[in-house]
Amino acid sequence: MMSTIDQQEKMLSNRTIISLGLVFSALIFSVASFLLTFTGFYYVTVILKWGAGLTALALAFHTVNILRKKNLEPSTLTQAAYASLTLSVLCLSWLLGTSIVLAVL
């Protein structure tokens, strides 16, 4: 049987991987929105990219808060959680910039 600590670490690891996956899917949807600017699928890609980006940010922020409450010593898991939080914030700034450019078009 797995111990409680192993289960918590596995859960936090899965949350971090899901958050990183959402960040990269938001970036893919952002590129797709450029390619589909003048088609009927544009609004779908805009909703998908913002949904994925905001969900990634919320999930990464919640994972970092859990890690802070547990007062874990620095490890690969905590570094990956902070990296996913940083990437999700940068992703949102990219999404904002591309949305402004597409609004001008």
Secondary structure, DSSP 8 states (H G I E B T S, - for coil): ---HHHHHHHHHHHHHHHHHHHHHHHHHHHHHHHHTTTSTTHHHHHHHHHHHHHHHHHHHHHHHHHHHHHT--S-HHHHHHHHHHHHHHHHHHHHHHHHHHHHH-
